[in-house]
């Protein structure tokens, strides 16, 4: 079977349901071949403008959020001044917080790491990490692609299900 170049196939004129089927059938190698240009186009087309700016964000709905299955999830993909980043929600000790990780470092081969530095209860700075391996990255990329289709073609998907 020929490999699917999702960077091109996602933007062709297919029915939204067919696009979702394509995304579901992607192999791990095909998911890791998604480029930053594709993700930028996804955010530009389906993302919402941030308050009074040209920056955009694509919020990932709660049922499609993925993370490292331990202490973090990806909540959104942001396009700020032409740079892509992931909004990461992290839980640690007795609190939680948000941080961001650049998309280019996230898409690199190997593990990626988000980090946040907070003071512990004694006032000492501590650094907390959320590590993403290849499997975690593939789940996150799949959820971003699915969110794009569900957001951009919401009205057409409702017609099909009704």
FENTA-V720122 format. One record per helix or strand of 3 or more residues. SS is the DSSP state (hx for helix, st for strand). FROM is the first residue (numbers start at 0). TO is the last residue. If there is no record, write none. Layout:
SS	FROM	TO
SS	FROM	TO
This chain:
hx	5	8
hx	15	23
hx	27	31
hx	35	45
st	55	58
hx	61	63
st	71	79
st	82	91
st	94	101
hx	102	106
st	111	118
st	124	131
hx	133	151
hx	153	160
